[in-house]
Amino acid sequence: MEMSGVWLALVIGNTRLHWAAFHDEHWLGTWHTPHLQPAQVTQLLAQGLSPRSWSSLTTDPLPRPWPQQSSTSLWMAAVVEAQAHPWRAYGELHELSSQLVPSAPPSTQPVPLPGAYATLGVDRGLALVGAGQVYGWPVLVIDAGTALTFTAGADGRFVGGAILPGLTLQMQALASGTAALPGLSLPPRLPPRWAHSTADAIHSGILYGQLASLQAFIADWQHCYPGSHLILTGGDGKHLRQYLQQLQSPLASQLQWDAQVIFWGIRACRQQAVTDY
């Protein structure tokens, strides 16, 4: 295992690939790509995941070019199994999983989270480990992505959590599951709660419903663990915090925004592996 130098982290999400580059423990930057075809993965791996290999795959700004190395290790966590398979051909791969099973690839390592159940999403486990390491325990991680997830921990252990459809997924469900309701995007401002149009009624139901769920889960967690850190992440997280600000909710200032918290979890796993090596 490499002890120093540049290494990459990859989170295979439901809709995109999320990337980060580190030099030892120092975060260099993050970028995103669509899900890739096997041929694109093969080309990336053939170029050793070097900085120049990304130009045709993303429009995101990349971290400053890192030094060319004989090899670059890749630490991967996958939510979508079909997207994970092509990466397993890479000799410098370290794959992370919530639980080790007999069928797991040889390079797989468990996320160090006592108390986690067998099917806990690896993304949720990593985000909790990362939040606990950076901010301290107890901590509640709220990930506003395709799903809205609550993942809670104390004393380095998983306590519990919940999953419900995310904002965008709820709107897509109404559009695809009904004959007359339109597809919508998230508005910049909260609509009137008692709406006078179909679009406002959809936004009202989904947004105020989601915010009520958010407030209820946080209130219960804070009752059990006063003074807990509250970490907000995920693609819709900034929208949720913006809506809380518009409601003048005290939660808007209590929630700490951290788009990279899952990568802090991957970094923590690597730190432990290097220490144990």
C-alpha positions in Angstrom: 0.0 0.0 0.0 1.2 3.5 -0.8 2.3 5.5 2.2 2.5 9.0 0.6 1.7 10.9 -2.6 -1.5 11.6 -4.5 -4.4 9.3 -4.4 -8.0 9.5 -5.7 -11.4 8.8 -4.1 -14.4 7.7 -6.1 -18.0 7.5 -5.0 -20.3 5.9 -7.5 -23.7 7.5 -6.9 -27.1 6.8 -8.2 -26.8 9.4 -11.1 -23.1 10.5 -11.2 -19.6 9.6 -10.3 -18.1 11.9 -7.6 -14.3 12.3 -7.5 -11.8 13.8 -5.1 -8.0 14.1 -5.2 -5.8 14.0 -2.1 -2.1 14.5 -1.4 -1.6 12.3 1.6 -4.3 13.7 4.0 -4.7 17.0 2.2 -7.7 17.5 0.0 -6.9 18.9 -3.4 -10.4 19.2 -4.9 -13.5 17.5 -6.2 -15.2 17.0 -9.5 -18.0 15.0 -11.0 -18.6 12.9 -14.2 -21.6 11.1 -15.6 -21.7 7.3 -15.2 -19.0 6.0 -17.6 -19.1 3.3 -20.3 -16.7 0.4 -19.8 -14.5 1.6 -22.7 -14.2 5.0 -21.0 -13.2 3.3 -17.7 -10.6 1.2 -19.6 -9.1 4.3 -21.2 -8.9 6.1 -17.8 -7.2 3.2 -16.2 -4.8 2.8 -19.1 -3.7 6.4 -18.5 -3.2 5.7 -14.8 -5.9 8.2 -13.8 -3.5 11.0 -14.7 -4.8 14.6 -14.7 -4.8 14.8 -18.5 -7.1 11.9 -18.8 -10.2 13.8 -17.6 -10.5 16.6 -20.2 -13.2 14.8 -22.3 -15.2 13.5 -19.3 -16.1 16.5 -17.3 -16.7 20.3 -17.5 -16.0 20.7 -13.8 -12.8 22.5 -12.9 -10.1 20.0 -11.9 -7.7 20.4 -9.0 -4.3 21.8 -10.0 -2.4 19.1 -11.9 -0.8 16.7 -9.5 2.7 15.2 -10.1 2.9 12.3 -12.5 3.4 9.1 -10.5 4.2 5.5 -11.4 0.8 4.6 -10.0 -2.1 6.3 -8.4 -4.2 4.4 -5.9 -8.0 4.6 -6.1 -10.3 4.3 -3.1 -13.8 3.5 -4.3 -17.3 3.2 -2.7 -20.2 2.1 -5.0 -23.9 2.5 -4.6 -24.5 1.2 -8.1 -23.0 -2.3 -8.5 -23.1 -2.3 -12.3 -21.0 0.8 -12.4 -18.4 -0.7 -10.0 -17.5 -3.8 -11.9 -15.2 -2.2 -14.6 -13.1 -0.4 -12.0 -12.2 -3.7 -10.3 -9.6 -4.4 -13.1 -7.4 -1.6 -11.6 -4.5 -3.0 -9.7 -4.3 -0.1 -7.3 -8.0 -0.3 -6.3 -9.2 -0.3 -2.7 -12.9 -0.9 -2.5 -14.9 0.1 0.6 -18.1 -1.7 1.8 -20.4 -1.4 4.8 -20.0 -5.2 5.5 -17.7 -7.8 4.1 -19.5 -10.8 2.4 -17.9 -14.0 1.0 -18.6 -12.7 -2.6 -16.7 -9.4 -2.0 -13.7 -8.8 -4.3 -10.3 -9.4 -2.6 -9.5 -5.6 -2.5 -12.6 -4.8 -0.4 -12.3 -3.3 3.0 -15.1 -2.7 5.6 -16.0 0.8 6.7 -15.1 1.0 10.4 -18.5 1.6 11.9 -19.6 -0.6 14.8 -23.3 -1.2 15.1 -24.1 -0.8 11.4 -26.6 -3.2 9.9 -25.6 -5.4 6.9 -27.4 -3.5 4.2 -26.5 0.0 5.3 -25.5 2.0 2.2 -21.7 2.5 2.1 -22.3 6.1 1.2 -24.2 6.7 4.4 -21.6 4.8 6.5 -18.7 6.8 5.0 -20.4 10.1 5.5 -21.1 9.3 9.2 -17.5 8.2 9.8 -16.2 11.3 8.0 -18.4 13.6 10.0 -17.5 11.9 13.3 -13.8 12.3 12.6 -13.9 15.9 11.5 -16.6 17.4 13.7 -16.8 14.9 16.6 -19.5 12.6 18.1 -22.4 12.5 18.5 -23.4 13.6 15.0 -26.3 13.5 12.6 -25.6 13.5 8.9 -28.5 14.6 6.6 -27.8 13.8 3.0 -30.2 15.5 0.6 -29.6 13.6 -2.6 -31.7 11.3 -4.7 -33.0 10.2 -1.3 -33.1 12.2 1.8 -31.3 10.2 4.4 -30.7 10.7 8.1 -27.7 8.8 9.5 -26.9 9.2 13.2 -24.0 8.1 15.4 -22.5 8.5 18.8 -19.2 7.4 20.4 -18.0 6.1 17.0 -21.0 3.8 16.6 -24.0 3.8 14.2 -27.1 4.6 16.2 -29.8 4.5 13.4 -31.3 6.5 10.6 -34.1 6.9 8.1 -34.6 7.2 4.3 -37.3 9.0 2.4 -37.6 10.2 -1.2 -35.6 13.4 -2.0 -37.1 16.6 -3.3 -36.4 16.0 -7.0 -37.5 12.3 -6.8 -40.8 13.3 -5.3 -41.5 15.7 -8.1 -40.5 13.2 -10.7 -42.8 10.6 -9.1 -45.8 12.9 -9.3 -45.0 13.7 -13.0 -44.5 10.1 -14.0 -47.2 8.5 -11.9 -50.1 10.8 -12.8 -51.8 11.8 -16.0 -52.1 15.5 -15.5 -49.4 16.8 -13.1 -46.4 18.5 -14.7 -42.7 17.9 -14.1 -41.1 20.7 -12.1 -37.8 21.9 -10.8 -37.0 23.3 -7.4 -38.0 26.9 -7.0 -35.7 29.6 -5.6 -38.2 30.6 -3.0 -40.8 28.8 -0.9 -44.3 29.0 -2.4 -47.4 30.0 -0.5 -48.3 27.1 1.8 -52.0 27.4 0.6 -51.4 27.4 -3.1 -53.6 28.8 -5.9 -51.9 26.9 -8.8 -51.0 23.3 -9.6 -47.3 24.1 -9.7 -47.4 26.0 -6.4 -49.5 23.2 -4.8 -46.9 20.6 -5.8 -44.1 22.7 -4.5 -46.0 23.5 -1.3 -46.8 19.9 -0.5 -43.3 18.5 -1.3 -41.2 21.4 0.2 -43.2 22.0 3.4 -43.6 18.3 3.9 -39.9 17.7 3.5 -39.0 20.6 5.8 -41.4 19.3 8.4 -39.8 15.8 8.3 -36.4 17.4 8.6 -37.4 19.5 11.6 -39.1 16.5 13.3 -36.1 14.1 12.9 -33.6 16.8 14.1 -35.8 17.7 17.1 -36.0 14.0 18.2 -32.2 13.5 17.7 -31.4 16.7 19.7 -33.7 15.5 22.5 -31.7 12.2 22.7 -28.3 13.8 22.1 -28.3 17.5 23.1 -25.4 19.5 21.5 -25.0 17.0 18.7 -23.4 18.2 15.4 -25.8 18.5 12.5 -24.1 18.0 9.1 -26.0 18.7 5.8 -24.7 17.5 2.5 -26.0 16.3 -0.9 -27.1 17.9 -4.1 -30.4 19.4 -2.7 -28.8 20.3 0.6 -28.2 24.0 -0.2 -31.8 24.3 -1.3 -33.1 22.9 2.0 -30.9 25.3 4.0 -32.1 28.2 1.8 -35.7 27.3 2.5 -35.0 27.0 6.2 -33.5 30.5 6.1 -36.7 31.8 4.3 -38.7 30.3 7.2 -36.4 32.0 9.6 -35.8 28.6 11.3 -33.0 28.4 13.8 -32.0 25.2 12.2 -30.6 27.2 9.2 -27.7 28.3 11.4 -27.3 25.0 13.3 -26.9 22.9 10.2 -23.2 22.8 9.0 -22.9 22.5 5.2 -20.2 20.1 4.1 -20.3 18.9 0.5 -17.2 16.7 1.0 -18.1 14.8 4.1 -18.2 11.4 2.4 -14.7 12.0 1.2 -13.6 12.7 4.7 -15.0 9.2 5.5 -12.9 7.6 2.7 -9.9 9.5 4.0 -10.5 8.1 7.5 -10.7 4.6 6.1 -7.4 5.1 4.3 -5.7 6.6 7.3 -6.7 3.5 9.3 -5.5 1.1 6.6 -2.2 2.9 6.3 -1.8 2.8 10.1 -2.6 -0.9 10.2 -0.3 -1.7 7.3 
